[in-house]
Amino acid sequence: MNEEQFKQNYKKAVDHMKTNEQMKKRVEQSLNTQHQGPKRQRKPLYIAASVVIAASIGLAAPSVWQQFNGPAAPTPQVAAVTPGASFDPIVIPKMELPSSQGKGAMADMMQLVVYGGNVYTQSPTLLEGANALNLRGEKLGTTTGGINELSGQDKYTELASNIGEADIYAVNGYDKDFRIMSYTEIDGQVYAQLFDKNNEITIGTGADLIGKLHLEGNIASAQWETFDSWNNGLQQLQPLAADEALGSFISSLNAAKPIATSPELEENLYGKEDRKIIYLTLEDKTQVPLVLFGEKALVRYGNVPAFLEVEKGAFQSFWDSLGE
């Protein structure tokens, strides 16, 4: 490797480092999808998974709709009734790749890797390089890079990415159909990034999403932050006991009702300041951020196009325990 290549690789690795501040900035990035229509008889709601790729674009989402689907956003479809379902499931189909006419997904705005014919996007879950080796599973391949905002479908080949060249591994303890990891060592320093596949899934209860994170009975420590601290970059993290109260809240979260995101709902939620962010450090050293929305008793993980509605009493009890 010549000096110029080393510098380029080093810059890529440094760019991939995720500090707590960067993680928190990703926690609440908006994602526009269609609003769930009038309630029907326990029927799954289909959300266009193609927009998940645009999760970090925020207010630029309308242009992404046009890039993927033309001027109009797709209409959610309804599938057959699921026998015995407690809630109307939210179905996020497999992410559609850009068209072959070069209508990309503004891919330079969000880190992504193509693996197994699926698109994995940067995870809101943080993993520091020093803890990555213990989670590094089998090697799955090496990314080729090459994807940018103008890339057409022909560029989204196996292990294509917009993170440059990096080795990709399975993550010990997690299904590789949900999570993979980039892992790079430069001069003895480890740089790692988790990638999640939050498309081609059905969320019938919170357990269908939260269960993949292995929170229940696995929290080593926890912290929380007020919206004011988060919004002003103060990083005034306060301790949160990893006790029975937190465990009870996680159980309630697993039983939560999925709510499809929509422009109207997000405008209502993100236009207010009744939010608190909790950071859960697990036994495997990963750190999971969750955003709590006080008025609606909702919780959101990253940019998954769904909120989880926790039972009001359980939510309020935990919300009040965090203080002001």
Salt bridges, closest charged atoms under 4 A:
GLU3 OE2 - LYS7 NZ 3.46
ASP15 OD2 - LYS11 NZ 3.02
GLU21 OE1 - LYS24 NZ 3.92
GLU28 OE1 - ARG275 NH1 2.43
ASP88 OD2 - LYS39 NZ 3.64
GLU138 OE2 - LYS176 NZ 3.28
ASP167 OD1 - LYS139 NZ 3.34
ASP177 OD1 - LYS197 NZ 3.79
ASP196 OD1 - ARG179 NE 2.87
GLU200 OE1 - LYS197 NZ 3.92
GLU225 OE2 - LYS24 NZ 3.30
GLU266 OE2 - ARG300 NH1 2.99
GLU295 OE1 - LYS272 NZ 2.51
